[in-house]
Amino acid sequence: MLGEKARAVDELVQRFGSEQAALLTLLVELAKLVGPLSEPVLNLLAPRLEAPAERLRELARAHRLLAGERPPSQLGLCVGGPCAARGGAEVERILREKGLPFEELRCQGACDLGPIACYARGAPLAISAARARTLAKAMPEEWEDLLSVEKPVHAFKTEPRVAFANIFAKSSHQLATARRHGVYQPVEQALKDDPGKLLQAVADSGLLGAGGEGSPAAVKWRKLLGAQGDKKYLVVNGVESEPGTFKDRLLLERDPHLVLAGALLAAYATGIHEAFLVVRAEYELATERARTALEEASRSGLLGERILGTSFALRLRVRLAPASYAAGEADGLVSSLEGNVPGRRAGALEEQGLFGRPTLVHNVETLAMLPFIAQHGGERFRGLGIGGAAGTKVVCLSGDLKRPGAYEVARGTSLRELLESLGGGPLQGKSLLAAQVGGVAGPFLTPEQFELGLDDAALASAGAWVGSGAVVGISEKSCLFDLARRALAFFAREGCGLCEGCKESLPKLQEAVEQLGQGTAPAAESIRALARQLRERPRCGVALRAPVPIESVLAGFWPAVEAHRDGLCVCQPRRRPKLS
């Protein structure tokens, strides 16, 4: 059944089969080795892993690792909003018109290079409308050469820099460079002090979670410290799956030691001695560099037993999880590490998390802020913000902008500064019609709201939030109704499928929106009523956020709805009249 790959499979099972929190990683590595997982393969593995075959199938299906779950295609195309707003919708239309089959892909974490295509599910590659037309005239075996070469995600130098302090240095991912820049000095100093000193510095800093939840880090630390249990875990969330977000990829590729230093600080302050760094499985370079950094740090006495000659110990392991919005949330991530389908959990993770033990979950970017806070103090970090906001935030600009990429900016920086000054405004001299702020679940804001600062308190007046830091610039070349429809389709795919909201209300909402776009739906008030149902019925976090984009379009951009409904928007093919 496995043929010549049987030995490699045996080695994987021996490496991961008996380790805690490694079941999903094993399935990911197995799928990379043998391709999509078939039921016979899972049946063969089940007794060796001492896991029911049905459990393996459910886990593989939830993470799209099961054979037959995805249609095979040599060409894949990201259909997320950020790529669509940068010409991806036009590329998609051309491919369909030309009859070229393609697989609809999740966000590839390279939104600033969009629109993105993948050949044979490989690395993200830039594509354009012109290149799509060229592909239509070529043989499939020529497609790989015709697509643009892989490019690194863009990061730009701005001030102040905390998480991005070292990423522009040559060989920034190596331990020698990290030491030259003093990345581990705050750890060395912290281990000489009382852990409470670091906790107080984090409380003074106003540091917020950077993965989307925006909760104060110090509150989570105190809750964990007050939890009962002789064993606690730290889980570092690098499963970056939200369209428009690619900051964690950058940090893990270019400065993984800063993330490890942050993990050491968080673990020391909260009495944790075991940690997992979970990286998105598709981020191959980030995974490679995280693993290398872990090996370097362990050999140098920066991880393991008696760190830097002290009594403190921390065991940290790298784990993988495929792109999944549900698994990217703290609850879903912990469930995935346990080898279960990602879903909402009862109670606080800080009290009952991984394997029922108190667990601290932090985003990669959040941890990258900690060495600065430990070295310079919480008040200095807080003072980097603008207008009462605390510290800095890495923002991922994408969409129809001249300079898309990742920028570290002071929290409180205005959206207009981000979109027009840093991002350079829209391509082709057009004007910005809207911006989606806070990730795929964020609302579309009007240009009049661009004066708002990148701060939850300021954005709340527009029903928005900072979230993961994704900001998508949208010009009149895009159809806002189509972008909202894509966001809703994303949530329908990524929902848990278990709660009442995902099973009943979300499909109804999606159907009503499709009907509205076709001009056959009842009044928009019906869509608003369905959106309210999603908030009232038992639901997971995915279903709760799903209505936000379409509601913002109905409220602030009704002409876009009418244009789409009447066939007058950019979604329609542009046909030139024939000359007589």
Rosetta blueprint (number, residue, H / E / L):
1 M L
2 L L
3 G H
4 E H
5 K H
6 A H
7 R H
8 A H
9 V H
10 D H
11 E H
12 L H
13 V H
14 Q H
15 R H
16 F H
17 G L
18 S L
19 E L
20 Q L
21 A L
22 A L
23 L H
24 L H
25 T H
26 L H
27 L H
28 V H
29 E H
30 L H
31 A H
32 K H
33 L H
34 V H
35 G L
36 P L
37 L E
38 S L
39 E H
40 P H
41 V H
42 L H
43 N H
44 L H
45 L H
46 A H
47 P H
48 R H
49 L H
50 E L
51 A L
52 P L
53 A H
54 E H
55 R H
56 L H
57 R H
58 E H
59 L H
60 A H
61 R H
62 A H
63 H L
64 R L
65 L L
66 L E
67 A L
68 G L
69 E L
70 R L
71 P L
72 P L
73 S L
74 Q L
75 L E
76 G E
77 L E
78 C E
79 V L
80 G L
81 G H
82 P H
83 C H
84 A H
85 A H
86 R H
87 G H
88 G H
89 A H
90 E H
91 V H
92 E H
93 R H
94 I H
95 L H
96 R H
97 E H
98 K L
99 G L
100 L L
101 P L
102 F L
103 E E
104 E E
105 L E
106 R L
107 C L
108 Q L
109 G L
110 A L
111 C H
112 D H
113 L H
114 G L
115 P L
116 I E
117 A E
118 C E
119 Y E
120 A L
121 R L
122 G L
123 A L
124 P E
125 L E
126 A E
127 I L
128 S L
129 A H
130 A H
131 R H
132 A H
133 R H
134 T H
135 L H
136 A H
137 K H
138 A L
139 M L
140 P H
141 E H
142 E H
143 W H
144 E H
145 D H
146 L H
147 L L
148 S L
149 V L
150 E L
151 K L
152 P L
153 V L
154 H L
155 A E
156 F E
157 K L
158 T L
159 E L
160 P L
161 R L
162 V L
163 A L
164 F L
165 A L
166 N L
167 I L
168 F L
169 A L
170 K L
171 S L
172 S L
173 H L
174 Q L
175 L H
176 A H
177 T H
178 A H
179 R H
180 R H
181 H L
182 G L
183 V L
184 Y L
185 Q H
186 P H
187 V H
188 E H
189 Q H
190 A H
191 L L
192 K L
193 D L
194 D L
195 P H
196 G H
197 K H
198 L H
199 L H
200 Q H
201 A H
202 V H
203 A H
204 D H
205 S H
206 G L
207 L L
208 L E
209 G L
210 A L
211 G L
212 G L
213 E L
214 G L
215 S L
216 P E
217 A H
218 A H
219 V H
220 K H
221 W H
222 R H
223 K H
224 L H
225 L H
226 G L
227 A L
228 Q L
229 G L
230 D L
231 K L
232 K L
233 Y E
234 L E
235 V E
236 V E
237 N E
238 G E
239 V L
240 E L
241 S L
242 E L
243 P L
244 G L
245 T L
246 F L
247 K H
248 D H
249 R H
250 L H
251 L H
252 L H
253 E H
254 R H
255 D L
256 P H
257 H H
258 L H
259 V H
260 L H
261 A H
262 G H
263 A H
264 L H
265 L H
266 A H
267 A H
268 Y H
269 A H
270 T H
271 G L
272 I L
273 H L
274 E E
275 A E
276 F E
277 L E
278 V E
279 V E
280 R E
281 A L
282 E L
283 Y L
284 E H
285 L H
286 A H
287 T H
288 E H
289 R H
290 A H
291 R H
292 T H
293 A H
294 L H
295 E H
296 E H
297 A H
298 S H
299 R H
300 S L
301 G L
302 L L
303 L L
304 G E
305 E L
306 R L
307 I H
308 L H
309 G H
310 T L
311 S L
312 F L
313 A L
314 L E
315 R E
316 L E
317 R E
318 V E
319 R E
320 L E
321 A E
322 P L
323 A L
324 S L
325 Y H
326 A H
327 A H
328 G H
329 E L
330 A H
331 D H
332 G H
333 L H
334 V H
335 S H
336 S H
337 L H
338 E L
339 G L
340 N L
341 V L
342 P L
343 G L
344 R L
345 R L
346 A L
347 G L
348 A L
349 L L
350 E L
351 E L
352 Q L
353 G L
354 L H
355 F H
356 G H
357 R L
358 P L
359 T E
360 L E
361 V E
362 H E
363 N E
364 V H
365 E H
366 T H
367 L H
368 A H
369 M H
370 L H
371 P H
372 F H
373 I H
374 A H
375 Q H
376 H H
377 G L
378 G H
379 E H
380 R H
381 F H
382 R H
383 G L
384 L L
385 G L
386 I L
387 G L
388 G L
389 A L
390 A L
391 G L
392 T E
393 K E
394 V E
395 V E
396 C E
397 L E
398 S E
399 G E
400 D L
401 L L
402 K L
403 R L
404 P L
405 G E
406 A E
407 Y E
408 E E
409 V E
410 A E
411 R L
412 G L
413 T L
414 S E
415 L H
416 R H
417 E H
418 L H
419 L H
420 E H
421 S H
422 L H
423 G L
424 G L
425 G L
426 P L
427 L H
428 Q H
429 G H
430 K L
431 S L
432 L E
433 L E
434 A E
435 A E
436 Q E
437 V E
438 G L
439 G L
440 V L
441 A L
442 G L
443 P L
444 F E
445 L E
446 T L
447 P H
448 E H
449 Q H
450 F L
451 E L
452 L L
453 G E
454 L L
455 D L
456 D H
457 A H
458 A H
459 L H
460 A H
461 S H
462 A H
463 G L
464 A L
465 W L
466 V L
467 G L
468 S L
469 G L
470 A E
471 V E
472 V E
473 G E
474 I E
475 S E
476 E L
477 K L
478 S L
479 C L
480 L H
481 F H
482 D H
483 L H
484 A H
485 R H
486 R H
487 A H
488 L H
489 A H
490 F H
491 F H
492 A H
493 R H
494 E H
495 G L
496 C L
497 G L
498 L L
499 C L
500 E H
501 G H
502 C H
503 K H
504 E H
505 S H
506 L H
507 P H
508 K H
509 L H
510 Q H
511 E H
512 A H
513 V H
514 E H
515 Q H
516 L H
517 G H
518 Q H
519 G L
520 T L
521 A L
522 P L
523 A L
524 A H
525 E H
526 S H
527 I H
528 R H
529 A H
530 L H
531 A H
532 R H
533 Q H
534 L H
535 R H
536 E H
537 R L
538 P L
539 R L
540 C L
541 G H
542 V H
543 A H
544 L H
545 R H
546 A L
547 P L
548 V H
549 P H
550 I H
551 E H
552 S H
553 V H
554 L H
555 A H
556 G H
557 F L
558 W H
559 P H
560 A H
561 V H
562 E H
563 A H
564 H H
565 R H
566 D L
567 G L
568 L L
569 C L
570 V L
571 C L
572 Q L
573 P L
574 R L
575 R L
576 R L
577 P L
578 K L
579 L L
580 S L
